[in-house]
Amino acid sequence: MALASKLKSNSKFPKFLIAGIFLIIVAVTAYTLLQSGPWIVPESAKQLKNPLAPSEGTLAATRSVYRDKCAECHGDSGKGDGSQAAKYRTKPSDLTDPSRLDAQTDGELFYKITYGHKPMPAFRKRLTDNQRWQLVLLIRDFCRPASRVPASSAK
């Protein structure tokens, strides 16, 4: 009798293990599906204004951050053609497309850089607020015609 009761109590363990593994798989799948949906930016984030003014000095300083953190996917000039771009099902955004970027506020861009969205990583712990706002300025600069000179450097 004692042996039979031990076998019954031990048979519950595999069921709990299988149920636990199943729940983990469901949770990971749900998370992945939610992350691959549309990028939803809260209205409060859309209203944020960039506290930094564009200048050649700021843009020059930010280019090294961009090359280090963004260029492998978005490309050196922001066209979405970086060396790692082809490995993702969702292609990196073309940051040189004015129609796409004109439709977004600085706050939206800051939010996207801050929180990421698969496959783009979040940068809230990797970059300071100031660096993320500087990246917003650089992204805006990618859409600027090459012949235009920034107001801060015009003489």
Backbone bond lengths (Angstrom), bond angles and torsions (degrees), N, CA, C in turn:
res aa  C-N    CA-C-N  psi(-1)  N-CA   C-N-CA  omega(-1)  CA-C   N-CA-C  phi
1 M - - - 1.453 - - 1.527 111.73 -
2 A 1.292 116.14 -43.12 1.457 120.06 -178.97 1.524 110.56 -62.82
3 L 1.316 117.50 -38.48 1.464 121.71 178.92 1.525 110.72 -65.19
4 A 1.302 118.17 -40.59 1.462 122.46 179.83 1.528 110.88 -64.44
5 S 1.326 117.25 -40.57 1.467 119.23 -179.37 1.536 110.57 -70.29
6 K 1.343 118.06 -34.46 1.458 120.33 176.48 1.523 110.81 -64.77
7 L 1.321 117.03 -40.75 1.460 120.48 178.82 1.526 111.13 -63.47
8 K 1.341 116.38 -40.01 1.463 119.78 179.27 1.530 111.15 -65.04
9 S 1.338 117.32 -42.91 1.463 119.44 -178.70 1.524 111.40 -69.31
10 N 1.324 118.46 -33.69 1.462 121.91 178.03 1.519 112.16 -72.82
11 S 1.311 118.61 -24.22 1.460 120.71 -178.44 1.527 112.05 -73.99
12 K 1.334 117.98 -15.61 1.467 120.99 177.11 1.529 111.05 -73.99
13 F 1.315 117.44 -31.03 1.453 121.29 -177.20 1.525 112.51 -58.22
14 P 1.339 119.99 -50.34 1.470 118.48 178.86 1.533 113.03 -60.70
15 K 1.328 117.71 -34.38 1.468 120.49 179.33 1.532 110.18 -65.10
16 F 1.344 116.63 -42.50 1.463 119.96 177.74 1.520 111.11 -66.66
17 L 1.301 116.94 -37.85 1.455 121.42 178.63 1.529 110.61 -63.87
18 I 1.308 116.55 -46.70 1.467 121.28 179.03 1.527 110.43 -63.68
19 A 1.342 117.15 -42.38 1.464 120.84 179.02 1.534 110.32 -64.30
20 G 1.316 117.59 -40.58 1.457 121.45 178.48 1.513 112.04 -63.38
21 I 1.323 116.58 -44.93 1.464 120.88 178.40 1.533 110.27 -62.99
22 F 1.322 116.76 -41.46 1.456 121.20 178.61 1.531 110.65 -61.12
23 L 1.333 117.65 -44.25 1.463 121.11 179.72 1.532 111.61 -64.20
24 I 1.312 116.86 -38.31 1.461 120.42 177.65 1.528 110.36 -63.91
25 I 1.316 117.01 -43.84 1.466 121.26 178.90 1.523 110.54 -61.91
26 V 1.327 117.26 -43.64 1.465 121.02 179.04 1.521 110.34 -63.23
27 A 1.332 117.62 -43.65 1.470 121.07 -179.18 1.529 111.27 -63.67
28 V 1.325 117.84 -43.88 1.464 121.47 179.94 1.526 110.44 -65.36
29 T 1.313 117.09 -41.35 1.464 121.34 178.47 1.524 110.83 -63.10
30 A 1.336 116.81 -45.88 1.467 120.33 179.62 1.523 110.74 -62.40
31 Y 1.321 117.18 -43.26 1.464 121.30 178.75 1.527 110.35 -60.85
32 T 1.317 116.96 -44.91 1.464 121.39 -179.57 1.524 110.94 -62.80
33 L 1.316 117.30 -43.97 1.465 120.42 179.75 1.522 111.51 -64.54
34 L 1.330 116.58 -40.87 1.458 119.57 179.53 1.519 111.36 -67.17
35 Q 1.312 117.81 -35.83 1.453 121.82 -179.46 1.524 112.13 -73.15
36 S 1.310 118.25 -23.77 1.458 119.57 -177.46 1.526 112.29 -93.50
37 G 1.312 117.61 2.42 1.457 121.63 178.14 1.510 110.97 -78.74
38 P 1.321 116.90 -166.82 1.462 120.24 -179.89 1.531 110.87 -64.99
39 W 1.312 115.78 151.83 1.451 122.67 -179.11 1.527 107.42 -83.69
40 I 1.320 116.87 109.12 1.464 121.31 -177.45 1.524 108.78 -101.36
41 V 1.320 115.49 119.74 1.460 122.24 -179.52 1.529 107.91 -109.20
42 P 1.329 118.08 125.84 1.467 120.45 179.38 1.530 111.98 -61.14
43 E 1.322 115.81 148.18 1.468 120.80 179.76 1.524 111.66 -57.38
44 S 1.328 116.35 -37.05 1.468 119.27 -179.50 1.528 110.93 -62.39
45 A 1.316 117.53 -35.81 1.471 121.30 178.09 1.524 110.49 -71.08
46 K 1.323 117.18 -37.40 1.466 120.71 179.73 1.524 111.73 -62.09
47 Q 1.329 116.67 -28.04 1.464 121.05 -176.49 1.532 113.37 -82.40
48 L 1.330 117.60 -10.57 1.466 120.24 -178.98 1.525 110.89 -64.06
49 K 1.313 115.51 139.89 1.465 121.93 178.28 1.520 108.74 -107.41
50 N 1.318 116.61 142.54 1.457 121.40 178.50 1.531 108.29 -69.41
51 P 1.339 117.39 122.09 1.456 119.51 -179.74 1.530 113.27 -77.02
52 L 1.327 117.74 -7.05 1.464 121.89 -177.04 1.519 110.66 -103.18
53 A 1.314 115.49 143.96 1.461 121.28 175.48 1.526 108.57 -96.84
54 P 1.332 117.51 142.41 1.462 118.89 179.11 1.520 111.58 -68.49
55 S 1.318 115.25 138.80 1.462 121.41 174.23 1.521 106.90 -153.88
56 E 1.322 116.22 158.16 1.473 119.35 179.63 1.527 111.13 -61.06
57 G 1.330 116.96 -36.19 1.466 120.45 179.21 1.518 112.18 -63.18
58 T 1.329 116.54 -45.66 1.469 121.05 178.54 1.519 110.27 -63.64
59 L 1.333 116.63 -44.89 1.464 120.09 -178.56 1.522 111.24 -64.50
60 A 1.308 116.72 -40.87 1.470 120.36 179.51 1.520 110.82 -63.73
61 A 1.335 117.20 -42.49 1.463 121.15 179.50 1.524 111.23 -66.20
62 T 1.307 117.09 -32.94 1.458 121.50 -176.74 1.524 112.20 -78.50
63 R 1.309 117.76 -25.08 1.465 120.27 -178.66 1.528 112.16 -58.08
64 S 1.329 118.11 -35.83 1.467 119.42 179.29 1.531 111.04 -69.21
65 V 1.326 117.31 -37.10 1.470 120.69 175.77 1.525 109.09 -64.31
66 Y 1.325 116.58 -44.83 1.463 121.14 179.06 1.533 110.66 -59.62
67 R 1.330 117.21 -47.50 1.473 120.32 -179.79 1.527 111.04 -60.00
68 D 1.329 116.28 -37.87 1.463 121.33 -177.33 1.529 112.84 -74.87
69 K 1.323 117.72 -39.34 1.467 121.06 -171.37 1.525 115.07 -107.98
70 C 1.328 118.51 -22.72 1.466 120.13 -169.04 1.526 115.27 -121.22
71 A 1.329 116.88 -32.18 1.470 121.27 -169.35 1.518 113.53 -64.30
72 E 1.319 119.03 -29.56 1.464 118.48 -177.97 1.528 111.69 -63.04
73 C 1.310 118.04 -24.12 1.468 120.49 175.67 1.529 111.83 -105.50
74 H 1.346 116.87 -47.90 1.463 120.54 -175.40 1.524 113.47 -84.17
75 G 1.318 118.06 -8.31 1.462 120.96 178.56 1.516 112.14 85.37
76 D 1.325 116.10 159.03 1.465 121.40 -177.59 1.521 113.08 -59.95
77 S 1.316 117.13 -34.62 1.465 119.99 -178.56 1.524 112.66 -106.68
78 G 1.353 117.44 8.30 1.461 120.73 174.75 1.515 115.94 86.32
79 K 1.322 118.81 12.36 1.465 121.12 -176.29 1.542 113.90 -81.17
80 G 1.344 117.37 -1.41 1.462 120.19 -178.90 1.512 112.19 82.26
81 D 1.329 116.74 20.72 1.465 121.63 -174.40 1.532 112.46 -117.09
82 G 1.327 117.14 34.40 1.456 120.47 179.92 1.514 112.71 -68.15
83 S 1.314 116.15 169.86 1.469 121.77 -176.26 1.529 112.95 -62.03
84 Q 1.322 118.74 -25.03 1.466 122.32 -179.17 1.536 112.88 -99.33
85 A 1.304 118.11 -4.36 1.466 122.27 -173.27 1.524 113.16 -58.51
86 A 1.316 117.55 -39.97 1.467 121.26 -174.42 1.523 112.99 -68.34
87 K 1.299 118.94 -18.36 1.462 119.81 -176.16 1.527 113.20 -81.65
88 Y 1.326 117.95 -5.79 1.462 121.26 -178.72 1.518 111.49 -105.61
89 R 1.314 115.38 140.42 1.461 120.91 177.34 1.534 109.74 -66.08
90 T 1.338 116.00 -42.56 1.460 121.46 174.45 1.519 107.17 -90.30
91 K 1.295 116.73 113.43 1.466 121.62 -176.62 1.529 110.52 -70.78
92 P 1.322 117.57 144.92 1.467 120.45 176.17 1.526 110.57 -61.07
93 S 1.313 115.18 147.39 1.468 121.01 -179.37 1.521 111.50 -64.31
94 D 1.327 114.09 146.57 1.460 121.30 172.03 1.530 106.39 -84.25
95 L 1.308 116.06 106.50 1.460 121.62 -176.22 1.519 112.72 -81.21
96 T 1.334 116.59 4.87 1.466 120.47 178.18 1.527 111.75 -102.12
97 D 1.321 117.64 0.85 1.459 122.80 -177.03 1.530 110.03 -85.93
98 P 1.342 117.42 101.93 1.469 119.56 -176.38 1.523 113.50 -60.67
99 S 1.325 117.99 -36.85 1.463 119.04 -178.27 1.527 110.93 -64.20
100 R 1.306 116.90 -34.88 1.468 121.21 178.70 1.526 111.32 -72.46
101 L 1.328 115.60 -44.02 1.463 119.06 -176.01 1.523 113.23 -80.22
102 D 1.317 117.91 -29.87 1.465 120.11 177.45 1.524 111.65 -64.67
103 A 1.323 116.47 -24.26 1.459 121.27 -179.68 1.529 112.26 -81.38
104 Q 1.326 117.90 -3.96 1.461 122.04 -178.08 1.529 110.30 -117.28
105 T 1.328 115.32 141.08 1.465 119.92 176.78 1.527 109.16 -80.65
106 D 1.324 115.14 164.68 1.460 119.23 174.18 1.527 110.55 -59.54
107 G 1.325 116.09 -37.50 1.462 120.35 178.43 1.522 112.45 -61.14
108 E 1.338 117.04 -38.87 1.466 120.18 176.82 1.529 111.45 -63.62
109 L 1.316 115.75 -45.80 1.465 119.57 179.51 1.533 110.58 -62.25
110 F 1.326 116.51 -43.00 1.465 121.43 178.51 1.530 110.34 -60.48
111 Y 1.328 116.48 -43.91 1.464 121.68 179.16 1.530 110.75 -61.18
112 K 1.318 116.31 -44.77 1.463 120.24 -178.75 1.521 111.46 -65.01
113 I 1.320 117.40 -40.30 1.457 120.42 176.90 1.533 109.62 -66.29
114 T 1.314 116.42 -39.90 1.463 121.78 -176.83 1.518 112.25 -67.27
115 Y 1.332 118.09 -50.05 1.464 121.52 -171.69 1.523 114.92 -101.05
116 G 1.325 117.96 -15.76 1.450 120.21 179.06 1.521 113.12 63.38
117 H 1.306 115.49 177.03 1.467 123.21 178.54 1.513 105.49 -169.47
118 K 1.305 117.12 121.70 1.460 120.78 -173.65 1.515 111.84 -41.95
119 P 1.287 117.82 130.42 1.454 130.01 7.36 1.530 114.27 -90.57
120 M 1.335 118.55 0.54 1.464 119.93 -178.77 1.527 109.91 -75.57
121 P 1.329 116.51 130.32 1.465 119.01 179.25 1.525 111.97 -75.60
122 A 1.318 115.43 162.00 1.461 121.82 173.42 1.523 108.81 -81.58
123 F 1.317 115.94 142.76 1.456 120.18 -179.40 1.524 113.01 -115.45
124 R 1.334 118.89 12.57 1.467 120.31 -177.18 1.516 112.16 -65.07
125 K 1.329 118.42 -27.46 1.463 121.22 178.41 1.524 112.25 -100.86
126 R 1.321 117.46 -12.21 1.463 121.61 -177.65 1.523 113.21 -95.19
127 L 1.343 115.55 -25.97 1.465 121.12 -178.00 1.528 109.21 -131.43
128 T 1.311 116.22 150.29 1.462 120.46 176.66 1.533 109.62 -73.47
129 D 1.321 115.63 165.12 1.471 119.68 174.62 1.524 109.90 -56.07
130 N 1.315 115.90 -44.38 1.465 120.97 -178.69 1.535 110.91 -60.03
131 Q 1.319 117.72 -43.82 1.474 120.93 179.43 1.524 110.82 -64.03
132 R 1.319 117.17 -38.15 1.472 119.94 179.44 1.522 111.01 -68.77
133 W 1.337 117.76 -38.68 1.468 119.82 175.65 1.522 110.33 -66.45
134 Q 1.332 117.25 -37.12 1.461 120.43 176.29 1.530 110.46 -62.12
135 L 1.333 116.99 -39.36 1.476 119.85 177.53 1.521 111.05 -63.13
136 V 1.321 117.44 -35.70 1.473 120.16 176.24 1.532 109.03 -60.20
137 L 1.329 117.16 -44.20 1.470 120.45 178.23 1.527 110.95 -61.41
138 L 1.332 116.39 -42.64 1.469 119.76 -179.19 1.528 110.99 -66.05
139 I 1.315 116.97 -40.80 1.469 120.44 177.71 1.524 109.83 -60.63
140 R 1.317 116.94 -43.57 1.474 120.34 176.69 1.535 110.16 -61.36
141 D 1.310 116.55 -36.39 1.467 120.89 -179.26 1.533 111.64 -67.07
142 F 1.332 117.09 -29.94 1.470 119.90 178.13 1.530 111.22 -60.23
143 C 1.315 117.76 -28.26 1.472 122.15 -178.87 1.520 112.84 -87.44
144 R 1.316 116.97 -9.55 1.458 121.57 -177.51 1.521 109.66 -73.98
145 P 1.310 117.73 132.96 1.464 118.94 176.42 1.528 110.52 -58.37
146 A 1.307 117.08 141.08 1.467 122.51 -176.45 1.524 112.20 -59.79
147 S 1.329 117.52 -28.64 1.464 119.99 -176.77 1.522 112.42 -78.19
148 R 1.341 118.01 -18.46 1.457 120.59 -178.25 1.525 110.57 -79.24
149 V 1.293 117.34 137.65 1.462 122.58 179.44 1.527 107.70 -102.97
150 P 1.358 118.94 132.04 1.456 120.14 178.70 1.536 110.88 -57.02
151 A 1.321 116.84 143.99 1.455 122.29 -176.48 1.519 111.72 -57.70
152 S 1.320 117.98 -34.66 1.468 120.80 -176.58 1.526 112.71 -70.96
153 S 1.330 117.90 -20.36 1.471 118.85 -179.51 1.532 112.19 -107.42
154 A 1.332 117.81 -1.11 1.470 120.75 178.27 1.521 109.07 -70.84
155 K 1.329 116.68 145.83 1.475 119.65 -178.14 1.507 110.77 -111.19
